[in-house]
Amino acid sequence: MQTTSIRHTMPTLLYGLGDLAPQISEETMRYHYGKHLATYLNNLNALIPGTKYETMTLEDIVRRADGAIFNNAAQAWNHIFYFATLSPNPKSTPTGVLGGAINREFGSFDNFKTTFLAAGTAIFGSGWVWFAKDKHSRLSILPMQGADNPMCEGLTPLLTLDVWEHAYYIDFRNRRAEALAAAWERIDWRIVEERFR
């Protein structure tokens, strides 16, 4: 019986490429979403035919693959997840169950924000800074290099910011801390709250 290969495609954004400005410019989005993400997906689609990964979802590939297939699948998944967290009209702070959990784990939302942004700024080289929960809903901040993803450690991602230079160099040059602080302003905590449930 022949299996059908899955072709991984570009997600549709719920906002225009210029709608996140001035924190994230349209030019950055044209390259970051339109070229970088597209390249990871195209590379993955070229790598998986004839492999055990060709019928898997993107998430399953991230959990099971290694090497070039993992790198392209994880970078694609990470970017899709990141872009889906941003909004031109974001809810600026978490409330409800997630807001309470952050206050318990980190002392306050301000402490959480400071810790998260510092973790992202301190990553050596390229990577992602993650906010994730474990199966008991305990929260953690994970600075991870390369394409690494908390799913590979059995965790559920809630939020990420991209600290690869392609995410911010057009707008901020080498000022990573400023770039992360700007991207933070576009995080929609409604979406993060949904992921926490």
Contacts in CASP RR format, 6 or more apart in sequence:
PFRMAT RR
TARGET T0000
AUTHOR 0000-0000-0000
METHOD contacts of the structure
MODEL  1
MQTTSIRHTMPTLLYGLGDLAPQISEETMRYHYGKHLATYLNNLNALIPG
TKYETMTLEDIVRRADGAIFNNAAQAWNHIFYFATLSPNPKSTPTGVLGG
AINREFGSFDNFKTTFLAAGTAIFGSGWVWFAKDKHSRLSILPMQGADNP
MCEGLTPLLTLDVWEHAYYIDFRNRRAEALAAAWERIDWRIVEERFR
3 54 0 8 1.000
3 55 0 8 1.000
4 55 0 8 1.000
5 48 0 8 1.000
5 49 0 8 1.000
5 50 0 8 1.000
5 54 0 8 1.000
5 55 0 8 1.000
6 54 0 8 1.000
6 55 0 8 1.000
6 56 0 8 1.000
6 57 0 8 1.000
7 45 0 8 1.000
8 41 0 8 1.000
8 44 0 8 1.000
8 45 0 8 1.000
8 58 0 8 1.000
8 76 0 8 1.000
9 41 0 8 1.000
10 34 0 8 1.000
10 37 0 8 1.000
10 38 0 8 1.000
10 41 0 8 1.000
11 80 0 8 1.000
11 83 0 8 1.000
11 84 0 8 1.000
13 33 0 8 1.000
13 83 0 8 1.000
14 84 0 8 1.000
14 87 0 8 1.000
15 86 0 8 1.000
15 87 0 8 1.000
15 88 0 8 1.000
16 29 0 8 1.000
16 88 0 8 1.000
17 26 0 8 1.000
17 29 0 8 1.000
17 30 0 8 1.000
17 33 0 8 1.000
18 25 0 8 1.000
18 26 0 8 1.000
18 29 0 8 1.000
19 88 0 8 1.000
20 29 0 8 1.000
20 86 0 8 1.000
20 88 0 8 1.000
20 186 0 8 1.000
22 182 0 8 1.000
23 182 0 8 1.000
23 183 0 8 1.000
23 185 0 8 1.000
23 186 0 8 1.000
24 86 0 8 1.000
24 171 0 8 1.000
24 182 0 8 1.000
24 183 0 8 1.000
24 186 0 8 1.000
25 170 0 8 1.000
25 171 0 8 1.000
27 170 0 8 1.000
27 171 0 8 1.000
28 167 0 8 1.000
28 168 0 8 1.000
28 170 0 8 1.000
28 171 0 8 1.000
31 166 0 8 1.000
31 170 0 8 1.000
32 79 0 8 1.000
32 162 0 8 1.000
32 166 0 8 1.000
32 167 0 8 1.000
33 79 0 8 1.000
33 83 0 8 1.000
36 79 0 8 1.000
36 166 0 8 1.000
37 76 0 8 1.000
37 79 0 8 1.000
37 80 0 8 1.000
37 83 0 8 1.000
40 72 0 8 1.000
40 73 0 8 1.000
40 75 0 8 1.000
40 76 0 8 1.000
40 79 0 8 1.000
41 72 0 8 1.000
41 76 0 8 1.000
43 68 0 8 1.000
43 72 0 8 1.000
44 61 0 8 1.000
44 69 0 8 1.000
44 72 0 8 1.000
44 73 0 8 1.000
44 76 0 8 1.000
47 68 0 8 1.000
47 69 0 8 1.000
47 72 0 8 1.000
48 54 0 8 1.000
48 61 0 8 1.000
48 69 0 8 1.000
51 69 0 8 1.000
53 61 0 8 1.000
53 64 0 8 1.000
53 65 0 8 1.000
53 69 0 8 1.000
53 73 0 8 1.000
56 64 0 8 1.000
58 73 0 8 1.000
58 76 0 8 1.000
58 77 0 8 1.000
58 80 0 8 1.000
59 77 0 8 1.000
59 151 0 8 1.000
61 69 0 8 1.000
61 70 0 8 1.000
61 73 0 8 1.000
62 70 0 8 1.000
62 73 0 8 1.000
62 74 0 8 1.000
62 77 0 8 1.000
62 149 0 8 1.000
62 151 0 8 1.000
62 152 0 8 1.000
63 151 0 8 1.000
63 152 0 8 1.000
65 73 0 8 1.000
70 147 0 8 1.000
71 146 0 8 1.000
71 147 0 8 1.000
74 147 0 8 1.000
74 148 0 8 1.000
74 149 0 8 1.000
75 147 0 8 1.000
77 149 0 8 1.000
78 128 0 8 1.000
78 147 0 8 1.000
78 149 0 8 1.000
78 160 0 8 1.000
78 162 0 8 1.000
79 162 0 8 1.000
81 157 0 8 1.000
81 160 0 8 1.000
82 128 0 8 1.000
82 160 0 8 1.000
82 161 0 8 1.000
82 162 0 8 1.000
84 191 0 8 1.000
85 159 0 8 1.000
85 160 0 8 1.000
85 187 0 8 1.000
85 188 0 8 1.000
85 191 0 8 1.000
85 192 0 8 1.000
86 183 0 8 1.000
86 186 0 8 1.000
86 187 0 8 1.000
86 188 0 8 1.000
87 186 0 8 1.000
87 187 0 8 1.000
87 188 0 8 1.000
87 191 0 8 1.000
88 186 0 8 1.000
89 188 0 8 1.000
90 185 0 8 1.000
90 186 0 8 1.000
90 187 0 8 1.000
90 188 0 8 1.000
90 189 0 8 1.000
90 190 0 8 1.000
91 188 0 8 1.000
91 189 0 8 1.000
91 190 0 8 1.000
91 193 0 8 1.000
92 185 0 8 1.000
92 189 0 8 1.000
93 99 0 8 1.000
93 109 0 8 1.000
93 189 0 8 1.000
94 100 0 8 1.000
94 102 0 8 1.000
94 109 0 8 1.000
94 189 0 8 1.000
94 192 0 8 1.000
94 193 0 8 1.000
95 189 0 8 1.000
95 193 0 8 1.000
96 193 0 8 1.000
97 193 0 8 1.000
97 196 0 8 1.000
97 197 0 8 1.000
98 189 0 8 1.000
98 192 0 8 1.000
98 193 0 8 1.000
98 196 0 8 1.000
99 109 0 8 1.000
101 137 0 8 1.000
101 139 0 8 1.000
101 196 0 8 1.000
102 109 0 8 1.000
102 112 0 8 1.000
102 139 0 8 1.000
103 109 0 8 1.000
105 112 0 8 1.000
105 138 0 8 1.000
105 139 0 8 1.000
106 112 0 8 1.000
106 115 0 8 1.000
106 139 0 8 1.000
112 141 0 8 1.000
113 184 0 8 1.000
115 141 0 8 1.000
116 129 0 8 1.000
116 131 0 8 1.000
116 141 0 8 1.000
116 161 0 8 1.000
117 129 0 8 1.000
117 177 0 8 1.000
117 180 0 8 1.000
117 181 0 8 1.000
117 184 0 8 1.000
119 129 0 8 1.000
119 141 0 8 1.000
119 142 0 8 1.000
119 143 0 8 1.000
120 129 0 8 1.000
120 143 0 8 1.000
120 161 0 8 1.000
120 163 0 8 1.000
120 176 0 8 1.000
120 180 0 8 1.000
121 163 0 8 1.000
121 176 0 8 1.000
121 177 0 8 1.000
121 180 0 8 1.000
122 143 0 8 1.000
123 129 0 8 1.000
123 143 0 8 1.000
123 144 0 8 1.000
123 145 0 8 1.000
123 163 0 8 1.000
124 145 0 8 1.000
125 145 0 8 1.000
125 163 0 8 1.000
126 145 0 8 1.000
126 146 0 8 1.000
126 163 0 8 1.000
126 164 0 8 1.000
126 165 0 8 1.000
127 143 0 8 1.000
127 144 0 8 1.000
127 145 0 8 1.000
127 146 0 8 1.000
127 147 0 8 1.000
127 148 0 8 1.000
127 162 0 8 1.000
127 163 0 8 1.000
127 164 0 8 1.000
128 143 0 8 1.000
128 144 0 8 1.000
128 146 0 8 1.000
128 147 0 8 1.000
128 148 0 8 1.000
128 149 0 8 1.000
128 160 0 8 1.000
128 161 0 8 1.000
128 162 0 8 1.000
128 163 0 8 1.000
128 164 0 8 1.000
129 141 0 8 1.000
129 142 0 8 1.000
129 143 0 8 1.000
129 144 0 8 1.000
129 160 0 8 1.000
129 161 0 8 1.000
129 163 0 8 1.000
129 180 0 8 1.000
130 141 0 8 1.000
130 142 0 8 1.000
130 143 0 8 1.000
130 144 0 8 1.000
130 149 0 8 1.000
130 150 0 8 1.000
130 157 0 8 1.000
130 158 0 8 1.000
130 159 0 8 1.000
130 160 0 8 1.000
131 139 0 8 1.000
131 140 0 8 1.000
131 141 0 8 1.000
131 142 0 8 1.000
131 157 0 8 1.000
131 158 0 8 1.000
131 159 0 8 1.000
131 160 0 8 1.000
131 192 0 8 1.000
132 139 0 8 1.000
132 140 0 8 1.000
132 142 0 8 1.000
132 150 0 8 1.000
132 155 0 8 1.000
132 156 0 8 1.000
132 157 0 8 1.000
132 158 0 8 1.000
133 139 0 8 1.000
133 140 0 8 1.000
133 155 0 8 1.000
133 156 0 8 1.000
133 158 0 8 1.000
133 196 0 8 1.000
134 140 0 8 1.000
134 154 0 8 1.000
134 155 0 8 1.000
134 156 0 8 1.000
135 154 0 8 1.000
137 196 0 8 1.000
139 158 0 8 1.000
140 155 0 8 1.000
142 150 0 8 1.000
142 153 0 8 1.000
142 155 0 8 1.000
144 150 0 8 1.000
146 164 0 8 1.000
149 157 0 8 1.000
150 156 0 8 1.000
150 157 0 8 1.000
151 157 0 8 1.000
156 195 0 8 1.000
157 195 0 8 1.000
158 192 0 8 1.000
158 195 0 8 1.000
158 196 0 8 1.000
159 187 0 8 1.000
159 192 0 8 1.000
159 195 0 8 1.000
161 167 0 8 1.000
161 180 0 8 1.000
161 183 0 8 1.000
161 184 0 8 1.000
162 168 0 8 1.000
162 183 0 8 1.000
163 176 0 8 1.000
163 180 0 8 1.000
165 174 0 8 1.000
167 179 0 8 1.000
167 183 0 8 1.000
168 175 0 8 1.000
168 176 0 8 1.000
168 179 0 8 1.000
168 180 0 8 1.000
168 183 0 8 1.000
171 179 0 8 1.000
171 182 0 8 1.000
172 178 0 8 1.000
172 179 0 8 1.000
172 182 0 8 1.000
END
